[in-house]
Amino acid sequence: MKVILKADIKGVGKKDEVINASDGYARNFLLPKNLAVEANAENMSKLKSKQDANAYKKGQEKEEAKKTADKLSKILLKVPVKSGENGKIFGGVSAKEISELLKSEYKIDIDKKKIEVKETIKTLGTRTITIKLYEGIVGSLKIDVISK
């Protein structure tokens, strides 16, 4: 019997996947526990429309990520910090600070977890950091750490 899974089931399949299950397993376990629905014409068309909507949404998110990557490549973000002699910074510049500056100055909202700062920035100067915006789309941002 062909069924459409409503949830991930270990060893069986993932959500929204059409599988071929034995009749007893489907009737006695999957269907009563509401883990699957029968793969009839109505349910298959619902699944198809749901997959089309998800594909459209992913396409939109990818386009938005490309636009954001273009914006980021044109920005030189100035990060004012307190510093001592020899260009040493008190504390450091973290991904959280970079995220907050982008949001306040350029109205670009990027989660701090997506900003890749290998190690906390502890010296003055210009450097380029990478930001993972979407699957396969990576933006680069130039930051200039300056003394207050």
C-alpha positions in Angstrom: 0.0 0.0 0.0 1.3 3.4 -0.9 1.2 6.0 1.8 2.4 9.6 2.3 4.3 10.1 5.6 3.1 12.9 7.9 6.2 12.8 10.1 9.8 11.5 10.0 9.9 7.8 11.0 13.3 6.3 11.7 14.0 3.4 9.4 10.9 4.1 7.2 11.2 7.6 5.7 11.0 11.4 6.0 8.0 13.7 6.2 6.0 14.2 2.9 7.7 11.2 1.3 5.6 8.6 -0.6 6.6 5.1 0.5 5.3 1.6 -0.3 4.4 0.0 3.1 3.0 -3.4 3.7 -0.8 -3.4 4.1 -0.7 -4.5 7.8 1.9 -2.0 8.8 0.0 0.8 7.1 -3.5 -0.1 8.4 -2.5 -1.2 11.9 0.3 1.3 12.8 0.8 4.2 10.4 -2.8 5.2 9.7 -4.3 4.8 13.2 -1.4 6.8 14.8 -1.9 9.5 12.2 1.7 9.1 11.0 0.6 8.7 7.4 -2.3 9.1 5.0 -3.2 6.9 2.0 -1.7 8.0 -1.2 -4.9 8.5 -3.2 -5.4 11.1 -5.9 -6.6 13.8 -3.6 -3.8 13.5 -1.1 -1.2 13.3 -3.9 -2.5 16.6 -5.4 -2.3 18.2 -1.9 1.3 16.9 -1.5 2.2 18.3 -5.0 0.8 21.7 -4.2 2.6 21.8 -0.9 5.9 20.9 -2.6 5.4 23.6 -5.2 4.7 26.2 -2.5 7.9 25.1 -0.7 10.0 25.3 -3.9 8.6 28.8 -4.6 9.4 30.0 -1.0 12.9 28.6 -1.3 13.4 30.4 -4.6 12.3 33.7 -3.0 14.6 33.2 0.0 17.5 32.5 -2.4 16.9 35.7 -4.4 16.7 37.7 -1.2 20.0 36.2 -0.1 21.6 37.2 -3.4 20.4 40.8 -3.1 21.7 40.9 0.5 25.1 39.5 -0.7 25.3 42.3 -3.3 24.5 45.0 -0.7 27.1 43.6 1.7 29.9 43.5 -0.9 29.5 47.3 -1.3 29.6 48.2 2.4 32.7 49.2 4.4 31.4 48.8 8.0 33.3 51.1 10.5 33.5 49.6 13.9 34.6 52.1 16.6 36.3 50.6 19.6 38.5 51.7 22.5 42.1 50.9 21.9 45.4 51.3 23.6 49.0 51.5 22.3 50.1 49.7 19.2 46.6 49.3 17.9 45.5 46.8 20.6 41.8 46.7 21.4 40.3 46.5 24.9 38.1 43.5 24.6 37.4 42.6 21.0 35.0 42.8 18.1 32.5 39.9 18.0 29.9 38.7 15.5 27.2 40.1 17.8 28.6 43.6 17.5 28.9 43.4 13.7 25.3 42.1 13.5 24.0 45.0 15.6 26.0 47.6 13.6 24.6 46.3 10.3 21.1 46.4 11.7 21.4 50.0 13.1 23.4 51.6 10.3 22.2 49.8 7.1 18.9 48.2 8.2 20.3 44.7 7.2 19.2 42.1 9.7 21.7 39.2 9.8 21.8 36.6 12.6 25.1 36.6 14.5 25.4 32.9 14.0 25.7 33.3 10.2 28.7 35.8 10.6 32.0 33.9 10.4 34.6 35.5 12.6 37.3 32.9 13.1 38.6 34.4 16.3 37.6 37.6 18.1 39.2 40.6 16.3 41.7 42.2 18.7 43.6 44.7 16.4 42.8 47.8 14.5 42.6 47.7 10.7 40.6 46.6 7.7 39.7 43.0 7.1 37.1 41.0 5.2 34.7 38.5 6.9 32.3 36.0 5.3 28.7 35.7 6.1 26.7 32.6 5.2 23.4 33.9 3.9 21.8 30.8 2.4 22.7 27.3 1.2 25.6 28.0 -1.3 25.4 31.8 -1.0 28.1 33.4 0.9 28.5 37.2 1.2 31.7 39.1 2.1 31.8 42.2 4.2 34.7 44.6 4.7 35.0 45.9 8.2 37.3 48.7 9.4 38.1 48.6 13.1 38.9 52.2 14.1 39.8 53.8 17.4 37.2 56.0 19.1 
